[in-house]
Amino acid sequence: ERTYAAAYELCAKLKQDSALFPALRGVWGFHLMRGEVARARELAEQLIDHAHNGNRRELELEACLTFGMTSFWLGEFATSLDWLQRVKSRYDREQHRTHAQLFGTDPGAAQLFYEARVRWHQGYPDQALALSRQAVALAKGIDHPHSLAWAMAFTASLHLFRREWEAGRLQAEA
């Protein structure tokens, strides 16, 4: 947190606008992973504002994703799905090829496995499984190991939620 916050302050001081968003996104990720979801929500709102105010279309995708992910962890599934659908409508595999290098995860794959999570909690296990498999296929297709690991980990846990023990074990081993 201190590192990302210091980076954000330094970028603001030096007026390095192009680096402000990734630094703020790092602070957001820190709080989300710590379970400080209310703080993560505030930061997601700042990311949305930053992307819109700078008129930076390439950042809107990530801002929408952060808001969708944060809403999921708050249990706001309808809101999460709305933001995730915005990601889906803006995502272009070729246009966003370098996105994962900057933010760590391919937004198309992340959108799919978070939508799968939402669908599971909404009571649609078959839709959840189909979406998680799409996330795995996309991550394999773009050859991004971190995105693939996330998609496969969720798919393994989804199999366990569905009491498909062998499929879960195989996915976890993969």
C-alpha positions in Angstrom: 0.0 0.0 0.0 2.7 2.4 0.9 4.6 1.8 -2.3 1.5 2.4 -4.5 0.4 5.4 -2.4 3.9 6.9 -2.7 3.9 6.3 -6.4 0.5 8.0 -6.7 1.7 11.0 -4.7 4.9 11.3 -6.7 3.1 11.0 -10.1 0.6 13.7 -9.0 3.4 16.0 -7.8 5.4 15.5 -11.1 2.2 15.7 -13.1 2.7 12.3 -14.6 -0.9 11.7 -15.5 -0.3 8.5 -17.5 1.1 6.8 -14.3 -1.6 8.1 -11.9 -4.2 5.5 -12.9 -1.9 2.4 -12.5 -0.7 3.6 -9.1 -4.3 4.2 -7.9 -5.3 0.8 -9.3 -2.5 -0.7 -7.2 -3.8 0.9 -4.1 -7.3 -0.4 -5.0 -6.0 -3.9 -5.4 -4.2 -3.8 -2.1 -7.4 -2.9 -0.2 -9.6 -5.4 -2.2 -7.2 -8.3 -1.4 -7.1 -7.3 2.3 -10.9 -7.5 2.4 -11.2 -3.7 3.0 -14.0 -3.6 0.4 -15.6 -0.3 1.5 -12.2 1.4 0.9 -11.8 -0.5 -2.4 -15.2 0.8 -3.4 -14.1 4.4 -2.8 -11.0 3.8 -4.9 -13.0 2.1 -7.7 -15.1 5.3 -7.8 -12.0 7.4 -8.1 -10.7 5.1 -10.9 -14.0 5.6 -12.7 -13.8 9.4 -12.3 -10.1 9.4 -13.3 -10.8 7.5 -16.5 -13.8 9.7 -17.4 -12.2 13.0 -16.5 -9.0 12.2 -18.5 -11.2 11.0 -21.4 -9.0 7.9 -21.5 -11.0 5.1 -23.1 -8.3 2.6 -22.6 -8.6 3.1 -18.8 -12.4 2.9 -18.8 -12.2 -0.8 -19.3 -10.1 -1.3 -16.2 -12.1 1.1 -14.1 -15.3 -0.7 -15.0 -13.7 -4.0 -14.1 -12.5 -2.7 -10.7 -16.0 -1.5 -10.0 -17.6 -4.8 -11.1 -15.1 -6.8 -9.0 -15.6 -4.6 -5.9 -19.4 -4.8 -6.2 -19.1 -8.6 -6.3 -17.3 -8.7 -3.0 -19.9 -6.4 -1.5 -22.6 -8.9 -2.5 -24.1 -6.4 -4.9 -24.5 -8.9 -7.7 -26.8 -6.8 -10.0 -24.5 -3.9 -9.8 -21.5 -6.1 -10.4 -23.1 -7.7 -13.4 -23.9 -4.2 -14.9 -20.3 -3.1 -14.6 -19.0 -6.5 -15.9 -21.3 -6.2 -18.9 -19.7 -2.8 -19.7 -16.3 -4.5 -19.7 -17.7 -7.2 -22.1 -19.1 -4.6 -24.5 -15.8 -2.7 -24.6 -13.3 -5.5 -24.6 -11.4 -6.2 -27.8 -8.9 -9.0 -27.7 -6.5 -7.4 -30.2 -6.8 -3.9 -28.9 -6.3 -4.9 -25.3 -3.3 -7.2 -25.9 -1.0 -5.2 -23.6 -3.5 -4.5 -20.9 -2.6 -7.5 -18.8 1.0 -6.5 -18.8 0.1 -3.2 -17.2 -2.6 -4.4 -14.8 -1.8 -8.0 -14.3 -4.9 -9.7 -15.7 -6.5 -9.7 -19.1 -9.8 -7.8 -18.7 -11.8 -10.2 -20.9 -10.8 -13.2 -18.9 -11.3 -11.4 -15.6 -14.8 -10.2 -16.7 -15.7 -13.8 -17.6 -14.6 -15.4 -14.4 -16.2 -12.6 -12.3 -19.4 -12.9 -14.2 -19.2 -16.7 -13.6 -19.0 -15.9 -9.8 -22.0 -13.6 -10.0 -24.0 -16.2 -11.9 -23.1 -18.9 -9.4 -24.4 -16.7 -6.5 -27.5 -15.8 -8.5 -28.3 -19.5 -8.7 -27.2 -20.3 -12.3 -24.5 -23.0 -11.9 -24.6 -24.1 -15.5 -24.1 -20.5 -16.7 -21.3 -20.1 -14.2 -19.5 -23.2 -15.5 -19.9 -22.2 -19.1 -18.5 -18.7 -18.4 -15.6 -20.0 -16.3 -14.7 -22.4 -19.2 -14.8 -19.4 -21.6 -12.4 -17.5 -19.3 -10.0 -20.5 -19.3 -10.2 -20.7 -23.1 -9.6 -17.0 -23.6 -6.7 -16.9 -21.2 -5.1 -19.9 -23.0 -5.7 -18.2 -26.3 -3.9 -15.0 -25.3 -1.2 -17.0 -23.6 -1.2 -14.9 -20.4 -0.2 -17.2 -17.5 -1.6 -15.0 -14.6 -5.0 -14.7 -16.3 -5.0 -18.4 -16.9 -4.1 -19.2 -13.3 -6.9 -17.1 -12.0 -9.5 -18.6 -14.5 -8.4 -22.1 -13.7 -8.4 -21.6 -10.0 -11.9 -20.3 -10.1 -13.0 -23.1 -12.4 -11.6 -25.6 -10.0 -13.4 -24.1 -7.0 -16.6 -23.9 -9.1 -16.4 -27.6 -9.7 -16.1 -28.1 -6.0 -19.1 -25.9 -5.3 -21.0 -28.1 -7.8 -19.7 -31.2 -5.9 -17.9 -32.4 -9.0 -14.9 -33.6 -7.0 -13.0 -35.3 -9.7 -13.4 -32.4 -12.2 -12.3 -30.0 -9.4 -9.2 -32.1 -8.6 -8.2 -32.3 -12.3 -8.7 -28.6 -12.8 -6.6 -27.8 -9.7 -3.8 -30.1 -10.8 -3.8 -28.5 -14.2 
